[in-house]
Amino acid sequence: MSDRAPTTDESNPVSAHGDLRTVAFRMREIQRLLSMRVEQENRRLEAEGLDPVTRPRFLEAADAGER
């Protein structure tokens, strides 16, 4: 492997498309891992007798705080 930082050729649309695909893949992986973590945390909360955190409840609280 090279120690050089990867370079992008902005004039090459194939390279740019490949870079976008890589970023999209990494973002989906992050989303998948975060989803797994939320499920794990919700299971822990339920085991302790607490209500799991749901997205709609979180968004409602955030919306109420903005007003």
C-alpha positions, -999 to 999 in steps of 0.1 A, spaced: 0 0 0 11 35 -7 16 60 21 4 88 -2 -30 104 3 -54 94 -24 -59 121 -50 -91 127 -70 -91 139 -106 -122 162 -107 -121 162 -145 -127 124 -145 -164 117 -139 -157 79 -135 -134 87 -106 -159 111 -90 -187 85 -94 -165 59 -77 -158 83 -49 -195 90 -44 -203 53 -43 -176 48 -17 -190 76 5 -225 63 0 -214 28 11 -197 41 41 -227 62 51 -250 32 48 -226 11 70 -226 39 96 -264 40 95 -266 2 99 -241 2 128 -260 30 146 -293 12 141 -278 -19 157 -266 2 186 -300 17 191 -316 -17 191 -291 -29 217 -297 2 239 -335 -3 236 -331 -39 247 -310 -27 277 -336 -1 287 -365 -26 284 -345 -51 306 -342 -23 333 -379 -17 331 -376 16 312 -394 27 280 -372 24 249 -365 57 231 -384 59 199 -376 82 170 -410 99 169 -408 107 206 -374 122 201 -385 143 171 -415 155 190 -393 167 218 -369 184 195 -397 201 176 -413 214 208 -379 228 219 -375 248 187 -407 267 190 
